[in-house]
Amino acid sequence: MRSRPDIELRMSRTVHPGDVVLVELVLRSRGRTPVDSIELHLEGMQVARVEERVLVPPHFLSLVARVAGETTLPDGEQRYRASFPLPPDAPCSYLGTRAEIRYGITLSIAIPWWLDVQESYEVLVSPRPVTRPARSPVAGTTARGDSPFVEVSLDDQVFAPGDEISGAVALGNVQGRSVRGIEISLVGVERLLSADPGASNRATEAHRFTAFRRADSRDEGRELPFRFRIPRSVAPSFDAGWVALVWGLEVRVELARGDGIVHTTPLILGVFDRPPGLGSMRRQIGSGRWRAVWDAVGARHGLSLDPLELRLTGALAGCAASVWIDAGSSSSGALMGELRWPSWGLDLDVGVKRFLLALSSEDDEGFGRRYRVRGRDPGQVRAVIAGPLRRALLAFDDVRLDDEHVAVRSRTPGHDQPWLGAFLEHLAALAAEITAASARIPPPTPMAGMRPAWERFAAELHGRLEVGRMRIRDAQLDGATFHIDTCFERGLHPECSEVTLVLDPPLDAPLDPDDPEQLRAASPGAREAVKRLRSRARALRIAPHAIVVTVPAPLEDPATLRDLLGAQLHLAALLRGPRVAGPYR
């Protein structure tokens, strides 16, 4: 009497791509049972759920083994065997959020004039262990502007389920903002590749495992180490053509004001033939790395790193230079640079215009549209603020320039290359143009033809001529130091000239030439010397540290003041008296 046989299907529960799936079928009948056929089907299929629809593309694998044709099952036990070779590139089994990859064997027994047998058995295809690659440390940053950023460093990018990820995070440009904490998450994303070439790929977060790390604004620049254990149950990375699973380690910094900062490092999860071994150490991040970068980049320009601060100092093209990171008055940081040099003496003031849209450009580069330029003498200003200097200044976002220093600012990440390197290149180019501008400064327009006489007298007294204001500094005569200044009050025409004798050591007390009481206290010789100086000058001032004589301007030839310089020396000696040793004895 025909009946449905008892079925036992034996096979390996887990196989790998490229393996041969061996199947043994055991049928036990309680009587003779005719059958038309016995077949085993191995099928591989993918299923995806997209926008409340279930998509089932054609099966990517379909193998059939006909183990028996028309026959009669005897009373008792009957055994059949079949084998199914899996392709080496067969995708592995996967059960996800919106996608599935499944393998199954279906047994079909056709029994005439009786209920047919249909039984299904799942086959688990798992990745074949491969050789684990050498460790490859990786580091990344979200620094792309002048906003707060995070740096992440990992000891490797390739892991197996159950491995431990070790790494560190570092915060930058936080600028005192409250940091609520750091979330570290292992995130798996399913990518469904549409059959339509014109359609975009659909990506869905399918897995997330999260740990937390304490942090606050005081941790800025510090390396904050962490360890993260990967669950053993996670699926390895794969790309099966129609569906793919990619992994990443997401670091999210929560700020009190703002949307937070997110950095994701791509990871590869696989099955390997050995546990992780020793390898290269992870890359340094935070202030230690920043200082190393600043030290190396600064050294290429001859600048030194401050032992305590992230600041470079030194000289660029003859200008004293300094570079640092400045948070400013806003929530954004920037690279700041400053150059200093001997004064041009132009009463120069260059700064950003407040209302840019209402003003037109005054030159091809747009310098006049962005910046206002003020100076005492338009002719001198035009000679100094020439095309090359304007172009060098336009390399920065903000500029403030005067006679002896320029402060520049670039809204760019300041902690790393290539931004720091580019900023220093621009600053070095600006320093070179500053030095070139110093050499082309003309005398004030009313004194244009007097420069040769001033240069001769400055050289004769070993002084330093500042052409912009027609001033001689640190002139030396009989062991004493003099300054000769052309004074401008308003406009380009000089008001007067001042001749200053520096008194070293100083007098015990000042002397007011207009005070009869103080003059009577002086020696007769000193009173006579004061009288002679007052007759030759507009004004005379005697302070403990200097004797200053005011004379008319402009001085065509400062050499005509030699007698006046001698008179100042004579007065200084008389005021000191015979007991004081020094250069005025």
C-alpha positions as CSV (number, residue, x, y, z in Angstrom):
1,M,0.0,0.0,0.0
2,R,1.4,3.3,-1.1
3,S,2.2,5.9,1.6
4,R,4.3,8.9,2.2
5,P,7.8,7.8,3.2
6,D,9.7,9.1,6.2
7,I,12.5,11.4,5.1
8,E,15.9,12.1,6.5
9,L,18.2,14.6,4.6
10,R,21.8,14.6,5.7
11,M,24.3,17.4,4.6
12,S,26.9,19.8,5.9
13,R,25.1,22.6,7.8
14,T,27.8,25.2,6.8
15,V,29.6,25.3,3.5
16,H,31.8,27.9,1.7
17,P,31.8,29.3,-1.8
18,G,33.6,26.9,-4.1
19,D,32.7,23.8,-2.0
20,V,30.7,20.8,-3.2
21,V,27.5,20.4,-1.2
22,L,27.1,16.6,-0.5
23,V,23.6,15.5,0.2
24,E,22.4,12.0,1.4
25,L,18.7,11.3,1.2
26,V,17.3,8.5,3.4
27,L,13.7,7.3,2.6
28,R,12.0,4.9,4.9
29,S,8.7,3.3,3.6
30,R,6.1,1.2,5.3
31,G,5.2,-0.7,2.2
32,R,5.9,-0.6,-1.5
33,T,5.4,2.9,-2.8
34,P,5.5,3.7,-6.5
35,V,7.0,7.1,-7.4
36,D,7.4,9.0,-10.7
37,S,10.6,10.9,-9.8
38,I,12.8,12.0,-6.9
39,E,14.6,15.4,-7.4
40,L,16.8,17.6,-5.2
41,H,17.0,21.4,-6.1
42,L,19.7,23.7,-4.7
43,E,18.7,27.3,-5.1
44,G,20.2,30.7,-4.2
45,M,18.0,33.8,-4.0
46,Q,18.1,37.4,-3.0
47,V,15.1,39.3,-1.5
48,A,14.9,43.1,-0.9
49,R,12.2,45.3,0.7
50,V,12.1,48.7,-0.9
51,E,9.3,51.3,-0.1
52,E,6.9,48.6,1.2
53,R,7.6,46.4,-1.8
54,V,9.3,43.1,-1.8
55,L,11.6,42.6,-4.7
56,V,12.7,39.1,-5.7
57,P,15.1,39.1,-8.6
58,P,15.7,35.9,-10.6
59,H,17.5,33.2,-8.6
60,F,21.2,33.6,-9.0
61,L,21.8,29.9,-8.5
62,S,19.6,26.9,-9.5
63,L,21.0,23.4,-9.6
64,V,18.9,20.2,-10.0
65,A,19.9,16.6,-9.2
66,R,17.4,13.9,-10.3
67,V,18.3,11.0,-8.0
68,A,15.6,8.6,-9.2
69,G,13.2,8.3,-12.1
70,E,10.0,6.2,-12.2
71,T,10.5,3.5,-9.6
72,T,9.0,1.8,-6.6
73,L,10.3,2.4,-3.2
74,P,10.7,-1.0,-1.3
75,D,9.5,-1.6,2.1
76,G,12.2,-0.4,4.5
77,E,15.1,2.0,3.9
78,Q,16.4,3.4,0.6
79,R,19.4,5.8,0.2
80,Y,20.3,8.3,-2.5
81,R,23.2,10.7,-2.9
82,A,23.7,14.0,-4.7
83,S,26.3,16.7,-5.0
84,F,26.0,20.4,-5.9
85,P,29.2,22.4,-6.7
86,L,28.9,26.0,-5.5
87,P,30.6,28.7,-7.6
88,P,33.7,30.2,-6.1
89,D,32.1,33.6,-6.3
90,A,28.8,32.6,-4.7
91,P,27.6,35.2,-2.2
92,C,27.4,34.2,1.4
93,S,24.1,33.8,3.3
94,Y,22.8,37.0,4.8
95,L,19.8,38.0,6.8
96,G,19.5,41.8,7.1
97,T,17.1,44.6,7.7
98,R,16.0,45.1,4.1
99,A,17.9,42.5,2.2
100,E,18.4,38.7,2.4
101,I,20.5,36.1,0.7
102,R,19.4,32.6,1.2
103,Y,20.3,29.1,0.0
104,G,18.0,26.1,0.2
105,I,17.6,22.5,-0.9
106,T,14.1,21.4,-1.9
107,L,13.2,17.7,-2.1
108,S,10.4,16.8,-4.5
109,I,9.0,13.3,-4.6
110,A,6.2,12.8,-7.2
111,I,3.8,9.9,-6.0
112,P,1.1,9.0,-8.5
113,W,-2.4,9.1,-7.1
114,W,-1.1,10.4,-3.8
115,L,0.1,13.6,-2.2
116,D,3.5,14.6,-3.5
117,V,6.3,15.3,-1.1
118,Q,7.8,18.8,-1.0
119,E,10.4,19.5,1.7
120,S,12.8,22.4,2.1
121,Y,16.1,22.6,3.9
122,E,18.2,25.7,4.5
123,V,21.9,25.7,3.5
124,L,24.2,28.2,5.3
125,V,27.0,29.5,3.0
126,S,29.6,31.3,5.1
127,P,32.8,33.1,4.0
128,R,35.9,31.0,3.5
129,P,38.7,32.1,5.8
130,V,41.4,34.0,4.0
131,T,44.9,35.2,4.9
132,R,44.7,38.1,7.3
133,P,46.4,41.2,5.8
134,A,49.1,43.0,7.8
135,R,47.9,45.8,10.1
136,S,47.4,49.1,8.3
137,P,46.8,52.0,10.8
138,V,44.5,54.7,9.5
139,A,43.7,58.3,10.7
140,G,41.2,60.9,9.4
141,T,39.8,64.2,10.3
142,T,36.6,66.3,9.7
143,A,38.7,69.5,9.4
144,R,37.4,71.2,6.3
145,G,37.0,74.8,7.4
146,D,37.3,76.8,10.6
147,S,34.6,75.0,12.5
148,P,35.1,72.4,15.4
149,F,36.4,69.1,14.1
150,V,37.3,65.6,15.3
151,E,40.3,63.5,14.5
152,V,40.1,59.7,14.6
153,S,43.0,57.2,14.6
154,L,42.6,53.4,14.4
155,D,45.1,50.6,14.7
156,D,43.7,48.9,11.6
157,Q,40.9,49.0,9.0
158,V,40.4,45.2,8.6
159,F,38.8,43.2,11.4
160,A,36.9,39.9,12.0
161,P,33.8,39.5,14.0
162,G,34.8,39.3,17.7
163,D,37.9,41.4,17.2
164,E,38.6,44.5,19.3
165,I,39.0,47.8,17.6
166,S,41.5,50.1,19.4
167,G,42.0,53.7,18.6
168,A,41.8,57.3,19.8
169,V,39.8,60.5,19.1
170,A,40.9,64.1,19.5
171,L,38.9,67.3,19.4
172,G,40.0,70.5,17.7
173,N,38.6,74.1,17.4
174,V,36.1,73.5,20.1
175,Q,36.8,77.0,21.5
176,G,35.2,76.5,24.9
177,R,31.9,75.1,23.6
178,S,30.3,72.6,25.8
179,V,31.0,69.0,24.7
180,R,28.3,66.6,25.9
181,G,30.2,63.4,25.0
182,I,31.3,61.1,22.2
183,E,29.4,58.2,20.7
184,I,31.5,55.5,19.0
185,S,29.3,53.2,16.8
186,L,30.0,50.3,14.5
187,V,27.5,50.9,11.6
188,G,26.5,48.5,8.8
189,V,24.8,49.9,5.7
190,E,23.0,47.8,3.2
191,R,23.2,49.1,-0.4
192,L,20.6,47.9,-2.8
193,L,21.7,48.2,-6.4
194,S,18.7,49.0,-8.6
195,A,18.2,47.1,-11.8
196,D,17.5,50.5,-13.5
197,P,20.9,52.0,-14.5
198,G,19.5,55.5,-14.1
199,A,18.3,55.0,-10.6
200,S,20.4,55.9,-7.6
201,N,21.6,53.2,-5.2
202,R,19.5,52.8,-2.1
203,A,21.4,52.8,1.2
204,T,19.9,51.8,4.5
205,E,21.5,51.6,7.9
206,A,20.9,48.0,8.9
207,H,23.1,47.5,12.0
208,R,24.4,49.8,14.7
209,F,26.3,48.9,17.9
210,T,27.2,51.9,20.1
211,A,29.5,52.7,23.0
212,F,30.0,56.0,24.8
213,R,33.1,58.0,25.8
214,R,33.2,60.9,28.2
215,A,34.7,64.2,27.0
216,D,34.5,68.0,27.5
217,S,36.0,71.1,26.1
218,R,39.1,70.8,28.4
219,D,40.0,67.7,26.4
220,E,40.7,69.7,23.2
221,G,43.9,68.5,21.6
222,R,44.2,65.4,23.9
223,E,44.3,61.9,22.6
224,L,41.2,60.1,24.0
225,P,41.8,56.4,23.6
226,F,39.0,53.8,23.3
227,R,38.4,50.1,22.7
228,F,35.4,48.7,20.9
229,R,34.6,44.9,20.8
230,I,32.9,43.8,17.5
231,P,30.0,41.4,18.2
232,R,30.7,37.9,17.0
233,S,27.3,37.7,15.4
234,V,27.9,40.4,12.8
235,A,27.9,39.6,9.1
236,P,31.2,40.2,7.2
237,S,31.4,42.8,4.5
238,F,30.3,41.6,1.0
239,D,29.2,42.8,-2.4
240,A,26.9,40.4,-4.1
241,G,26.1,42.6,-7.1
242,W,22.5,43.3,-6.3
243,V,23.0,43.9,-2.6
244,A,26.1,44.9,-0.6
245,L,26.9,45.3,3.0
246,V,29.5,47.9,4.0
247,W,30.8,48.7,7.5
248,G,32.2,51.8,9.2
249,L,33.2,53.1,12.6
250,E,31.3,56.3,13.3
251,V,32.5,58.8,15.8
252,R,29.9,61.4,16.8
253,V,30.8,64.4,19.0
254,E,27.8,66.1,20.6
255,L,28.1,69.8,21.1
256,A,25.9,72.0,23.2
257,R,25.4,74.5,20.3
258,G,25.3,72.9,16.9
259,D,24.5,69.7,15.1
260,G,27.6,67.9,16.4
261,I,30.5,66.5,14.5
262,V,30.5,63.1,12.7
263,H,33.5,61.2,11.3
264,T,33.2,57.7,9.7
265,T,36.1,55.4,9.0
266,P,35.4,52.7,6.4
267,L,36.1,49.2,7.8
268,I,36.3,45.8,6.2
269,L,34.9,42.9,8.3
270,G,36.0,39.4,7.1
271,V,36.8,35.9,8.2
272,F,40.5,35.2,8.5
273,D,42.7,32.2,9.1
274,R,44.4,33.7,12.1
275,P,43.9,36.2,14.9
276,P,45.3,39.7,14.6
277,G,49.0,40.0,15.0
278,L,51.4,42.7,15.9
279,G,51.9,45.6,13.5
280,S,52.5,49.3,13.0
281,M,51.3,51.5,15.8
282,R,48.4,53.7,15.1
283,R,49.0,57.3,14.0
284,Q,49.3,60.1,16.5
285,I,46.5,62.6,16.6
286,G,45.7,65.7,18.6
287,S,48.1,68.3,19.9
288,G,51.1,65.9,19.6
289,R,50.5,65.5,15.9
290,W,49.7,69.1,15.4
291,R,52.9,70.2,17.1
292,A,54.9,67.7,14.9
293,V,53.2,69.1,11.8
294,W,53.8,72.7,12.8
295,D,57.4,72.0,13.8
296,A,58.2,70.4,10.4
297,V,56.3,73.0,8.3
298,G,57.8,75.9,10.2
299,A,61.3,74.5,10.0
300,R,61.1,74.6,6.2
301,H,60.6,78.4,6.4
302,G,63.1,78.9,9.2
303,L,60.5,79.4,11.9
304,S,60.6,77.8,15.4
305,L,57.7,76.3,17.4
306,D,57.0,77.8,20.7
307,P,57.7,75.2,23.5
308,L,54.2,75.7,25.1
309,E,51.9,77.1,22.5
310,L,50.9,76.1,18.9
311,R,52.8,79.2,17.6
312,L,55.6,79.7,15.1
313,T,58.1,82.6,15.4
314,G,61.1,83.7,13.5
315,A,62.0,85.8,10.5
316,L,60.7,85.8,6.9
317,A,62.5,87.9,4.3
318,G,63.8,90.3,6.9
319,C,60.5,90.7,8.7
320,A,59.8,89.4,12.2
321,A,57.1,86.7,11.8
322,S,54.6,85.0,14.0
323,V,51.8,82.5,13.2
324,W,49.1,81.0,15.4
325,I,45.5,79.8,15.5
326,D,43.0,82.4,16.6
327,A,39.4,81.7,17.6
328,G,38.5,85.3,17.2
329,S,35.3,86.8,18.5
330,S,33.1,84.3,16.7
331,S,32.7,80.5,17.0
332,S,35.1,80.0,14.1
333,G,38.8,79.7,14.3
334,A,41.4,80.7,11.7
335,L,45.1,80.9,10.9
336,M,46.6,84.2,12.0
337,G,49.9,85.7,10.9
338,E,51.8,88.8,11.8
339,L,54.9,90.5,10.2
340,R,56.8,93.4,11.7
341,W,59.5,95.6,10.2
342,P,61.1,99.1,10.7
343,S,58.5,101.8,10.4
344,W,57.7,103.2,6.9
345,G,56.6,106.5,8.5
346,L,53.7,107.0,6.1
347,D,50.8,107.1,8.7
348,L,49.5,104.2,6.7
349,D,46.3,102.4,7.5
350,V,44.9,99.5,5.4
351,G,41.8,97.6,6.5
352,V,38.7,95.9,5.2
353,K,35.9,98.1,3.9
354,R,32.6,97.8,5.8
355,F,30.3,98.2,2.9
356,L,31.8,96.2,0.0
357,L,28.7,96.1,-2.3
358,A,28.3,99.8,-2.4
359,L,31.8,100.5,-3.7
360,S,33.4,99.7,-7.0
361,S,36.8,98.2,-7.7
362,E,39.7,100.5,-8.1
363,D,42.1,98.0,-9.8
364,D,42.1,94.8,-11.8
365,E,42.7,92.6,-8.8
366,G,39.7,94.0,-6.8
367,F,42.0,95.2,-4.0
368,G,40.2,98.6,-3.9
369,R,36.8,97.0,-3.6
370,R,37.8,95.0,-0.6
371,Y,40.2,97.3,1.3
372,R,40.3,101.0,2.1
373,V,43.8,102.6,2.1
374,R,44.7,105.7,4.1
375,G,48.0,107.5,4.3
376,R,49.5,111.0,4.9
377,D,51.0,111.4,1.4
378,P,49.0,109.9,-1.6
379,G,52.2,109.8,-3.7
380,Q,54.1,107.7,-1.1
381,V,51.1,105.4,-0.6
382,R,50.8,104.7,-4.3
383,A,54.5,103.9,-4.6
384,V,54.3,101.4,-1.7
385,I,50.8,99.8,-2.2
386,A,51.7,98.7,-5.7
387,G,50.4,95.7,-7.7
388,P,52.7,93.0,-6.3
389,L,52.0,93.9,-2.7
390,R,48.2,94.1,-3.4
391,R,48.2,90.7,-4.9
392,A,50.2,89.3,-1.9
393,L,47.6,90.8,0.5
394,L,44.7,89.4,-1.5
395,A,45.8,85.9,-0.7
396,F,44.3,86.3,2.8
397,D,40.7,86.7,3.9
398,D,41.3,89.7,6.3
399,V,44.2,92.1,6.4
400,R,45.2,95.0,8.7
401,L,48.3,96.9,7.6
402,D,50.1,99.9,9.0
403,D,53.5,101.4,8.9
404,E,55.3,98.7,10.9
405,H,53.2,95.6,11.0
406,V,50.6,93.6,9.1
407,A,48.1,91.1,10.6
408,V,46.5,88.6,8.2
409,R,43.8,86.0,8.7
410,S,42.7,83.0,6.7
411,R,39.5,81.2,7.5
412,T,41.1,77.7,7.0
413,P,41.9,74.7,9.1
414,G,44.9,75.6,11.1
415,H,46.1,72.3,12.6
416,D,47.2,70.4,9.6
417,Q,48.8,70.3,6.2
418,P,48.2,71.3,3.5
419,W,46.5,74.4,4.9
420,L,49.3,75.5,7.2
421,G,51.9,75.0,4.4
422,A,49.9,77.1,2.0
423,F,49.4,79.8,4.6
424,L,53.1,80.0,5.3
425,E,53.8,80.2,1.6
426,H,51.5,83.1,1.3
427,L,53.0,84.8,4.4
428,A,56.5,84.3,3.1
429,A,55.5,85.9,-0.3
430,L,53.9,88.8,1.6
431,A,57.1,89.3,3.7
432,A,59.1,89.4,0.4
433,E,56.8,92.1,-0.9
434,I,57.0,94.1,2.3
435,T,60.8,94.1,2.1
436,A,60.5,95.2,-1.6
437,A,58.1,97.9,-0.7
438,S,60.4,99.2,2.0
439,A,63.1,99.7,-0.6
440,R,60.9,101.7,-2.9
441,I,59.5,104.2,-0.4
442,P,60.0,107.8,-1.8
443,P,60.5,110.8,0.4
444,P,57.5,112.9,1.3
445,T,56.4,114.9,-1.8
446,P,57.5,118.3,-0.5
447,M,61.0,116.9,0.2
448,A,61.4,114.8,-3.0
449,G,64.7,116.5,-4.0
450,M,66.3,116.4,-0.5
451,R,67.0,112.7,-0.2
452,P,70.7,112.8,-1.3
453,A,71.6,115.3,1.4
454,W,69.8,113.4,4.1
455,E,71.4,110.1,3.0
456,R,74.9,111.7,3.2
457,F,74.4,113.1,6.7
458,A,72.9,109.9,7.9
459,A,75.9,108.0,6.6
460,E,78.3,110.5,8.1
461,L,76.8,110.1,11.6
462,H,76.2,106.4,11.2
463,G,72.5,106.8,11.6
464,R,69.5,105.0,10.0
465,L,67.5,107.1,7.5
466,E,63.8,106.4,7.4
467,V,62.8,107.8,4.0
468,G,59.1,107.7,4.5
469,R,59.1,110.4,7.2
470,M,62.6,111.8,6.4
471,R,63.9,110.8,9.9
472,I,67.4,109.9,11.0
473,R,67.5,107.5,13.9
474,D,70.4,106.7,16.2
475,A,72.9,109.2,14.7
476,Q,76.2,109.2,16.6
477,L,78.2,112.3,17.4
478,D,81.0,112.6,20.1
479,G,79.7,109.4,21.7
480,A,76.1,110.7,22.0
481,T,72.9,109.5,20.2
482,F,70.7,111.9,18.2
483,H,67.4,111.6,16.4
484,I,66.4,114.1,13.7
485,D,62.6,114.0,13.0
486,T,60.5,115.7,10.4
487,C,57.1,116.2,12.1
488,F,53.8,116.0,10.2
489,E,50.6,117.1,12.0
490,R,48.0,117.0,9.3
491,G,48.4,116.6,5.5
492,L,51.6,116.0,3.5
493,H,53.4,119.2,4.4
494,P,55.8,119.1,7.4
495,E,55.0,121.3,10.4
496,C,58.5,121.3,12.0
497,S,61.7,119.3,12.6
498,E,62.8,118.1,16.0
499,V,66.4,117.4,17.0
500,T,66.6,115.1,20.0
501,L,69.8,114.4,22.1
502,V,69.4,111.2,24.1
503,L,70.7,111.7,27.7
504,D,72.3,108.6,29.1
505,P,72.6,108.6,32.0
506,P,69.7,111.0,32.5
507,L,69.6,114.3,34.3
508,D,68.5,114.4,37.9
509,A,65.4,116.5,37.1
510,P,63.9,118.3,34.1
511,L,64.5,121.9,33.4
512,D,61.7,124.3,32.1
513,P,63.4,127.0,30.0
514,D,60.4,129.2,30.5
515,D,60.5,129.0,34.3
516,P,62.7,131.8,35.8
517,E,63.0,130.0,39.1
518,Q,64.5,126.9,37.5
519,L,66.8,128.9,35.3
520,R,68.2,130.9,38.4
521,A,69.0,127.5,40.0
522,A,71.2,126.6,37.0
523,S,74.8,127.7,36.5
524,P,75.5,130.9,34.5
525,G,77.0,128.9,31.7
526,A,73.9,126.7,31.5
527,R,71.6,129.7,31.4
528,E,73.7,131.3,28.6
529,A,73.6,128.0,26.6
530,V,69.8,127.8,27.0
531,K,69.5,131.4,25.8
532,R,71.5,130.7,22.7
533,L,69.5,127.5,21.9
534,R,66.2,129.3,22.3
535,S,67.3,132.0,19.9
536,R,67.9,129.5,17.2
537,A,64.9,127.3,17.8
538,R,61.1,127.5,17.8
539,A,61.0,125.5,21.0
540,L,63.3,123.9,23.6
541,R,62.4,121.1,25.9
542,I,64.8,119.7,28.5
543,A,63.7,116.4,30.1
544,P,65.7,114.0,32.3
545,H,66.2,111.7,29.3
546,A,66.4,114.1,26.3
547,I,67.1,117.6,25.1
548,V,64.7,118.4,22.2
549,V,65.1,121.4,19.9
550,T,62.3,122.3,17.5
551,V,63.3,124.0,14.2
552,P,61.5,125.0,11.0
553,A,60.8,122.4,8.3
554,P,61.5,121.1,5.8
555,L,65.2,120.7,6.3
556,E,66.9,120.7,2.9
557,D,70.2,119.5,4.4
558,P,70.3,118.2,7.9
559,A,74.1,118.8,7.9
560,T,73.3,122.5,8.6
561,L,72.3,121.4,12.1
562,R,75.8,120.3,13.1
563,D,76.4,123.5,15.1
564,L,73.0,122.9,16.8
565,L,74.0,119.4,17.7
566,G,77.2,120.7,19.3
567,A,75.2,123.3,21.3
568,Q,73.0,120.6,22.7
569,L,76.0,118.6,23.7
570,H,77.5,121.7,25.4
571,L,74.3,122.3,27.3
572,A,74.1,118.7,28.4
573,A,77.6,118.9,29.8
574,L,76.8,122.2,31.7
575,L,73.7,120.7,33.2
576,R,75.5,117.7,34.4
577,G,78.2,119.7,36.1
578,P,82.0,118.9,36.4
579,R,81.5,115.9,38.9
580,V,79.6,113.6,36.5
581,A,81.7,111.4,34.3
582,G,80.5,110.5,30.9
583,P,80.7,111.4,27.2
584,Y,79.8,115.1,27.9
585,R,82.8,116.0,30.1
